[in-house]
Structure formats: C-alpha cells, structure tokens
C-alpha cells in the first residue's frame, strides 16, 4: 500500500487552492474586447467581457466560425451569453449552425422577419433545438452587463442599444430584407461602436431622422462597403474616427471605391478584414 507524505498532500492542496484563486482573479481581471472576426465575405463581431461573458453578433458564412471562436474563448467555456443575428442573409447566418453545435447559446436576439430561404429554415430549426431564450429586437431595447451576465432588465451598465428595427418585425415581410436590420450601438469602456449590419441608405436616413445616430468612435461599415450604404449623411451624423470593413474575396466589388473615397474625404481611418485579418479593440 502506498502511503502519501503529509507534506506532499499539504503541498498539493495549497497548489490547488492557489490555482483556484488564480482562476477567479483571471476571470475578474479580463480586459473587455471587441473583435471584428475575419470570416471572409461576411460579418461577425465578438464582444468579450470580464468573467468569461461573450456576445456574438452574426456568425459569418461558414462553419469556420467555430475555429475562430476557439482562438478567443477559453477552452473550458462553451457558453455564449448572447448571440444576435442582424438579418437572415447567409453571409451573416450560416455560421450559426456550427456555433449551435459547438457552443451553448443562452440568449438569442433577432428581428424575426419573414424570409424564404433553405439556410434560414435550417437556422430556425437549429435555434429551436438549441433551447436559448429568444428575444425579438426592436428600437429602444437595451442590453446591460450586470453581475457577470447580460441582462435586458434595464439594470447594470448599459452595453448595447438597439436602434433598429422600429417596432416588432416578427413574421413581417419586407420589400428588402435589409430593411429589417438589427442596428445597434455598442458602448465599451471609452469607445462607442456603431454596428450597421447590412443597413442601406434608406434605413440610415430613417435612423438619422429619428436622432438615433450619435457621435461614435468606430463605425462598422454597412453591407461590406457596398455603394448602397455609408452615405455622406451617415458619416456627418456619426462622425467616426475609424471604420471597420468586414469583407473577403468577392465578385461584388466590395468595398466600392465610392465608399472608400468617401471615408477618406471624411478623414476616417480604415481597417479591413481582407487586408489585416481580425480587427481587435481593447
């Protein structure tokens, strides 16, 4: 029979206690980050908060999103506190099928608009099986960060302000699905991010008219730099210092020279996923 020395046992216990304390302090002292993930021709933003709290906005066009997430999420953390789908186009949506398989989504927010596509139907079936608590996004909603979790109860520190869609879009049909876009402003530390999804000029004008667009630091360019988005009016209203274009190899001409030139004229510094990979703000 093997008899363990008391000093050895005490040493092991002290090591385990120190490890637990380190783990707790490490979680508490994590630095908040916003990562514009390089997912190719598509959108995905990951918000990392202290205590292993994460928000995922869109999931890109493919299953490669899971490998991307594993670069930023601890191996032991398979929970994502909140996921948001801005609209049901495949380049923002398809990756969620893989995310549902590899992670536990606690809360999910989307507009719920009517849209006919096989990918969207598959997504809706996967979302139902996931068992997440589902919220319908509408202008005026606020997501807060309180006690190591996200909350929609209006308590804690306001984190995410939903600017669009106006009113309920559940099962509503739109002439253009971009009109159902979930647009939001993210406030993190001393930076403000305007996340436009694929919003186009008509929605931009409506948001400006309702005074929803305020000065921000970073603008997530709408629709990958398409000429239908990022109007001069938007840039005048938002006054961003920097812009992130989520774009990959494509046949659409994204980002267009019209948008790039416009950003240069407004003195906006440009960061592109296709040129530098992931764009990280801390």
C-alpha positions in Angstrom: 0.0 0.0 0.0 1.2 3.5 -0.9 1.3 6.0 2.0 1.5 9.6 1.0 3.6 12.0 3.0 1.6 14.7 4.8 3.8 17.4 3.5 3.2 16.2 -0.1 -0.6 16.2 0.5 -0.4 19.7 2.0 1.6 20.9 -0.9 -0.9 19.5 -3.4 -3.8 21.2 -1.6 -2.0 24.5 -1.4 -1.3 24.3 -5.1 -4.9 23.6 -5.9 -6.1 26.4 -3.7 -3.6 28.8 -5.4 -4.8 27.6 -8.8 -8.5 28.3 -7.9 -7.6 31.8 -6.7 -5.6 32.5 -9.9 -8.6 31.2 -12.0 -11.0 33.5 -10.2 -8.8 36.6 -10.4 -8.0 35.9 -14.0 -11.7 35.9 -14.9 -12.4 39.1 -12.9 -9.4 41.0 -14.4 -10.1 40.1 -18.1 -9.9 43.1 -20.4 -13.1 43.9 -22.4 -12.5 43.5 -26.2 -14.4 43.8 -29.4 -13.2 41.6 -32.2 -14.3 42.0 -35.8 -13.6 38.5 -36.9 -12.1 37.7 -40.3 -14.7 35.3 -41.6 -14.2 36.0 -45.3 -17.1 37.7 -47.2 -19.4 38.0 -44.3 -19.9 39.6 -40.9 -19.2 38.5 -37.3 -18.3 40.5 -34.2 -17.3 39.1 -30.9 -17.6 41.1 -27.7 -15.5 39.7 -24.8 -16.4 40.9 -21.3 -14.9 40.1 -17.9 -15.8 36.9 -16.2 -16.0 35.0 -19.4 -19.1 36.7 -20.7 -19.4 36.9 -24.5 -21.7 38.4 -27.1 -21.6 37.2 -30.7 -23.2 39.4 -33.4 -23.6 37.4 -36.6 -21.6 34.3 -37.4 -20.3 34.7 -40.9 -20.9 32.4 -44.0 -19.4 29.1 -42.9 -18.6 26.6 -40.2 -15.1 28.1 -39.9 -16.6 30.5 -37.3 -16.2 27.8 -34.6 -12.4 27.7 -35.2 -12.3 31.5 -35.0 -14.2 31.5 -31.7 -11.8 28.9 -30.2 -9.0 31.4 -30.7 -10.6 33.9 -28.3 -12.8 31.8 -25.9 -11.2 29.8 -23.1 -11.2 26.0 -23.8 -13.4 25.4 -20.7 -16.0 28.0 -21.6 -18.7 26.7 -24.0 -21.3 29.2 -23.1 -22.1 32.3 -25.1 -24.3 34.6 -23.1 -25.9 36.4 -26.0 -26.0 35.9 -29.8 -27.5 38.3 -32.2 -28.5 37.8 -35.9 -28.7 41.2 -37.7 -30.7 39.7 -40.7 -31.1 36.3 -42.4 -28.7 36.5 -45.3 -26.3 33.5 -45.5 -23.1 35.5 -45.1 -24.2 36.5 -41.6 -26.3 33.5 -40.8 -24.8 30.2 -41.9 -22.1 30.0 -39.3 -24.7 29.9 -36.5 -25.4 26.3 -37.4 -21.9 25.4 -36.4 -22.0 27.6 -33.3 -25.1 25.8 -32.1 -23.3 22.5 -32.4 -20.2 23.6 -30.6 -21.4 26.1 -28.0 -24.3 26.7 -25.7 -26.2 29.9 -26.6 -28.0 31.2 -23.5 -29.9 34.1 -25.1 -30.6 34.9 -28.8 -31.8 38.1 -30.3 -33.1 38.7 -33.9 -35.8 40.6 -35.7 -37.8 37.5 -36.6 -38.8 38.9 -40.0 -40.3 36.6 -42.7 -37.7 35.4 -45.2 -37.8 32.4 -47.5 -34.5 30.5 -47.9 -33.3 27.0 -47.1 -30.5 28.3 -45.0 -32.8 30.4 -42.9 -35.2 27.4 -42.5 -32.3 25.2 -41.3 -31.2 28.0 -38.9 -34.7 28.3 -37.4 -34.8 24.6 -36.8 -31.4 24.7 -35.1 -32.4 27.7 -33.0 -35.4 25.8 -31.8 -33.3 22.8 -30.8 -30.7 25.0 -29.1 -33.1 25.9 -26.3 -31.9 29.5 -26.0 -34.1 32.2 -24.6 -35.2 34.2 -27.7 -35.7 38.0 -27.8 -37.2 40.0 -30.6 -35.0 43.0 -31.3 -36.7 46.4 -31.6 -35.5 50.0 -31.3 -35.2 51.2 -27.7 -34.1 47.8 -26.3 -31.0 48.0 -24.0 -28.7 45.1 -23.2 -26.8 45.7 -19.9 -23.9 44.0 -18.3 -24.6 43.2 -14.6 -23.1 40.6 -12.2 -21.1 38.7 -14.8 -24.1 38.3 -17.2 -26.0 40.2 -19.8 -29.5 41.5 -19.0 -32.4 43.1 -20.7 -34.0 44.3 -17.5 -32.6 47.9 -17.7 -30.2 47.4 -14.7 -26.5 47.4 -14.6 -24.2 49.2 -17.1 -25.9 49.8 -20.5 -23.8 48.0 -23.0 -25.8 47.6 -26.3 -28.5 50.0 -27.5 -30.8 48.6 -30.3 -31.5 51.3 -32.8 -33.5 49.3 -35.4 -35.9 47.7 -36.4 -38.6 50.1 -35.3 -41.4 48.1 -33.7 -42.0 44.3 -34.0 -40.8 42.6 -37.1 -42.0 39.1 -36.1 -43.2 37.2 -39.2 -43.3 40.5 -41.1 -42.4 40.6 -44.8 -40.2 43.4 -46.1 -39.7 44.6 -49.6 -36.0 44.3 -48.9 -34.8 42.2 -46.0 -32.1 44.8 -45.3 -34.9 47.0 -44.0 -35.4 44.6 -41.1 -31.8 45.1 -40.0 -30.8 44.9 -36.3 -28.6 48.0 -36.0 -27.0 48.7 -32.6 -24.6 51.0 -30.7 -22.1 49.2 -28.5 -20.6 51.2 -25.6 -17.5 49.6 -24.2 -15.1 51.4 -21.9 -14.3 54.7 -23.5 -15.3 53.6 -27.1 -18.6 53.7 -28.9 -19.2 51.4 -31.9 -22.0 51.8 -34.4 -22.8 48.4 -35.8 -24.7 48.8 -39.1 -25.0 45.2 -40.3 -26.0 45.5 -43.9 -28.2 48.6 -43.4 -28.6 50.7 -46.6 -29.0 54.4 -47.2 -32.8 54.4 -46.7 -32.6 52.9 -43.3 -29.6 55.2 -42.5 -31.8 58.2 -43.3 -34.6 56.9 -41.1 -32.2 56.4 -38.2 -30.8 59.9 -38.6 -34.3 61.4 -38.8 -35.2 59.8 -35.5 -32.0 61.1 -33.9 -30.8 57.5 -33.2 -27.4 58.2 -34.7 -25.0 59.9 -32.3 -21.2 60.6 -32.4 -19.3 57.3 -32.3 -15.6 56.3 -32.3 -15.8 53.3 -34.6 -18.2 52.6 -37.5 -18.8 49.0 -38.7 -19.4 49.8 -42.4 -22.7 48.7 -43.7 -23.0 45.9 -46.3 -19.3 45.3 -46.7 -18.7 48.7 -48.3 -21.4 48.5 -50.9 -22.3 51.7 -52.7 -25.9 51.4 -51.3 -24.6 52.1 -47.7 -22.5 54.5 -45.8 -24.0 57.7 -47.1 -22.5 61.1 -46.5 -25.4 61.9 -44.2 -24.5 58.9 -42.0 -20.8 60.0 -41.8 -21.9 63.5 -40.9 -24.2 62.3 -38.2 -21.9 59.6 -36.7 -18.5 61.4 -37.1 -16.5 58.2 -36.7 -12.7 58.4 -36.3 -12.2 54.8 -37.5 -14.1 52.4 -39.7 -14.0 48.6 -40.0 -15.0 46.9 -43.3 -15.8 43.2 -42.9 -15.1 41.9 -46.4 -13.3 39.0 -48.1 -12.7 37.9 -51.6 -15.8 38.6 -53.6 -17.3 39.2 -57.0 -19.5 42.2 -55.9 -16.8 44.8 -56.0 -16.9 45.3 -52.2 -15.7 47.6 -50.8 -16.6 50.1 -53.6 -14.3 53.0 -54.4 -17.2 55.3 -53.8 -17.4 54.3 -50.1 -13.6 54.2 -49.7 -13.2 57.7 -51.2 -16.0 59.0 -49.1 -14.3 57.7 -45.9 -11.0 59.3 -46.9 -12.7 62.6 -47.5 -14.2 62.5 -44.0 -10.8 61.7 -42.5 -11.8 58.2 -41.3 -9.1 55.6 -40.7 -10.0 52.3 -42.4 -9.4 48.8 -41.2 -10.3 45.8 -43.5 -10.5 42.1 -42.6 -9.3 41.1 -46.1 -6.1 43.1 -45.6 -5.2 42.7 -41.9 -7.3 39.8 -40.6 -9.1 40.1 -37.3 -9.6 43.7 -36.1 -9.3 43.9 -32.3 -10.2 46.8 -30.0 -9.3 46.6 -26.3 
